[in-house]
Amino acid sequence: MIRLSRAALLVLCLAGAVSIAVARESVDISSRFISTFKIGSSETRFGPLDFLVGLVMVSGNRLFGSWSAIRFVPDRKHFVGVLDTGHWLTGSIERDQQGRLSGLSGVEITPMKNASGTTFEGKGRMDAEGLALKGDKVLVSFEQDHRVEAYPDPGFETSSSVGSIPILVPIRSLRSGRGFETLAVAPPESALKGAAVIISEESRDRKGNIYGAILSGPLKGSFAVTRNGDFDPTDGAFLPGGDLLLLERRFNIANGIAMRIRRIAAAEIRPDAVADGDILLTADFGYQIDNMEGLDSFQAPDGSTHVIIVSDDNHSILERNLMLEFRLTE
């Protein structure tokens, strides 16, 4: 009963909060450990995913929160993120002597600029949801004013957008707050040849499938993803072999809050296809989750694949900023 009541309140907060565009700010983050993923259980293996550790993150800075996407640079320590209030979030993860996540450091929040160098208050024009690092560019997908913008790398934090990338899906087909939350770049060695791929949250075609598109390369074109149950995509990351890990969220009063991870085979991501995938993990409020929105993966020094997921607290006292780390066992 308590969980459902909390879920109902969270749904009412999904719209989030307005933020004010300011100069770059350094942000102090306090973190505490989440040692177990399933509440009341010491279990660590969940299908092919081993739970390593989690963090609950808090800050006195009013800008921290509404975290929509995260991407790690090759050193697996520094990250780039976007907030759906139209801000960049950059910093580093810290680890303890056992190699476990222990906190964040060097965190800075900077207002994003559009093509004309303008920043905006609120989400109407700068509702940043998806993020990808592609060569010398940082790509960002926006909802409401649906688009994918490119920023120079290095220098994205202070630069205006340097161009928009056609999304290959008619704007009129996209729901206002349910646009392209997933933006990921495929491996160069895959059939997609390093192309950026976008998948909408809940904008669907006439058959009820979720819109997606491959934005460049030899397989450029639109495709769809099967909407499986009442879960909607919120982010994704490609594995080295070309498969896509798709993070999905359930967010409604009737069934409560839940997250899910699907693995979509590389061969299913092609023009005119309807992709599906195996469910690797499903977790509801019996687990340490919240409004999970961002996911990235990387290869650890020992060669294993790690998956990190972050939540969007919508700047609400009812929600938490979480970071969860798993190890994927093939």
ChimeraX attribute file (.defattr): number of C-alpha atoms within 10 A of each C-alpha:
attribute: neighborCount
match mode: 1-to-1
recipient: residues
	/A:1	6
	/A:2	7
	/A:3	13
	/A:4	16
	/A:5	11
	/A:6	16
	/A:7	25
	/A:8	18
	/A:9	15
	/A:10	24
	/A:11	15
	/A:12	11
	/A:13	17
	/A:14	16
	/A:15	12
	/A:16	18
	/A:17	16
	/A:18	16
	/A:19	18
	/A:20	15
	/A:21	19
	/A:22	15
	/A:23	10
	/A:24	16
	/A:25	14
	/A:26	16
	/A:27	21
	/A:28	15
	/A:29	17
	/A:30	15
	/A:31	18
	/A:32	14
	/A:33	16
	/A:34	17
	/A:35	15
	/A:36	17
	/A:37	25
	/A:38	18
	/A:39	13
	/A:40	9
	/A:41	9
	/A:42	10
	/A:43	12
	/A:44	16
	/A:45	15
	/A:46	16
	/A:47	12
	/A:48	13
	/A:49	19
	/A:50	18
	/A:51	21
	/A:52	20
	/A:53	19
	/A:54	27
	/A:55	23
	/A:56	19
	/A:57	18
	/A:58	16
	/A:59	14
	/A:60	10
	/A:61	13
	/A:62	10
	/A:63	22
	/A:64	24
	/A:65	27
	/A:66	28
	/A:67	28
	/A:68	29
	/A:69	32
	/A:70	25
	/A:71	25
	/A:72	21
	/A:73	12
	/A:74	10
	/A:75	11
	/A:76	16
	/A:77	13
	/A:78	18
	/A:79	18
	/A:80	21
	/A:81	24
	/A:82	29
	/A:83	28
	/A:84	27
	/A:85	32
	/A:86	29
	/A:87	30
	/A:88	22
	/A:89	27
	/A:90	23
	/A:91	19
	/A:92	18
	/A:93	16
	/A:94	14
	/A:95	13
	/A:96	9
	/A:97	7
	/A:98	7
	/A:99	9
	/A:100	14
	/A:101	22
	/A:102	19
	/A:103	20
	/A:104	21
	/A:105	17
	/A:106	13
	/A:107	19
	/A:108	19
	/A:109	23
	/A:110	22
	/A:111	26
	/A:112	28
	/A:113	22
	/A:114	19
	/A:115	15
	/A:116	10
	/A:117	12
	/A:118	12
	/A:119	19
	/A:120	20
	/A:121	15
	/A:122	17
	/A:123	22
	/A:124	17
	/A:125	18
	/A:126	25
	/A:127	25
	/A:128	32
	/A:129	31
	/A:130	33
	/A:131	30
	/A:132	27
	/A:133	20
	/A:134	17
	/A:135	9
	/A:136	13
	/A:137	17
	/A:138	21
	/A:139	25
	/A:140	28
	/A:141	27
	/A:142	24
	/A:143	26
	/A:144	19
	/A:145	17
	/A:146	23
	/A:147	18
	/A:148	23
	/A:149	22
	/A:150	24
	/A:151	25
	/A:152	19
	/A:153	15
	/A:154	11
	/A:155	12
	/A:156	20
	/A:157	22
	/A:158	17
	/A:159	17
	/A:160	20
	/A:161	22
	/A:162	15
	/A:163	14
	/A:164	15
	/A:165	15
	/A:166	13
	/A:167	21
	/A:168	16
	/A:169	14
	/A:170	9
	/A:171	14
	/A:172	8
	/A:173	13
	/A:174	21
	/A:175	17
	/A:176	15
	/A:177	19
	/A:178	19
	/A:179	28
	/A:180	33
	/A:181	30
	/A:182	30
	/A:183	27
	/A:184	30
	/A:185	24
	/A:186	25
	/A:187	18
	/A:188	12
	/A:189	11
	/A:190	17
	/A:191	18
	/A:192	24
	/A:193	16
	/A:194	18
	/A:195	21
	/A:196	22
	/A:197	27
	/A:198	28
	/A:199	28
	/A:200	26
	/A:201	27
	/A:202	24
	/A:203	20
	/A:204	21
	/A:205	13
	/A:206	7
	/A:207	9
	/A:208	13
	/A:209	18
	/A:210	23
	/A:211	26
	/A:212	31
	/A:213	26
	/A:214	26
	/A:215	21
	/A:216	17
	/A:217	13
	/A:218	12
	/A:219	16
	/A:220	17
	/A:221	19
	/A:222	22
	/A:223	24
	/A:224	25
	/A:225	23
	/A:226	16
	/A:227	20
	/A:228	14
	/A:229	7
	/A:230	13
	/A:231	19
	/A:232	25
	/A:233	26
	/A:234	30
	/A:235	32
	/A:236	32
	/A:237	26
	/A:238	23
	/A:239	20
	/A:240	16
	/A:241	13
	/A:242	23
	/A:243	20
	/A:244	23
	/A:245	25
	/A:246	25
	/A:247	25
	/A:248	26
	/A:249	24
	/A:250	21
	/A:251	22
	/A:252	18
	/A:253	16
	/A:254	9
	/A:255	13
	/A:256	18
	/A:257	26
	/A:258	23
	/A:259	24
	/A:260	19
	/A:261	22
	/A:262	20
	/A:263	20
	/A:264	20
	/A:265	18
	/A:266	18
	/A:267	13
	/A:268	18
	/A:269	26
	/A:270	21
	/A:271	15
	/A:272	13
	/A:273	15
	/A:274	18
	/A:275	20
	/A:276	17
	/A:277	18
	/A:278	11
	/A:279	15
	/A:280	16
	/A:281	15
	/A:282	15
	/A:283	19
	/A:284	18
	/A:285	17
	/A:286	13
	/A:287	16
	/A:288	18
	/A:289	24
	/A:290	25
	/A:291	28
	/A:292	30
	/A:293	27
	/A:294	29
	/A:295	28
	/A:296	25
	/A:297	24
	/A:298	22
	/A:299	16
	/A:300	12
	/A:301	9
	/A:302	6
	/A:303	8
	/A:304	13
	/A:305	18
	/A:306	20
	/A:307	21
	/A:308	19
	/A:309	22
	/A:310	28
	/A:311	24
	/A:312	24
	/A:313	26
	/A:314	26
	/A:315	23
	/A:316	16
	/A:317	9
	/A:318	13
	/A:319	20
	/A:320	23
	/A:321	25
	/A:322	25
	/A:323	23
	/A:324	23
	/A:325	23
	/A:326	22
	/A:327	20
	/A:328	18
	/A:329	12
	/A:330	7
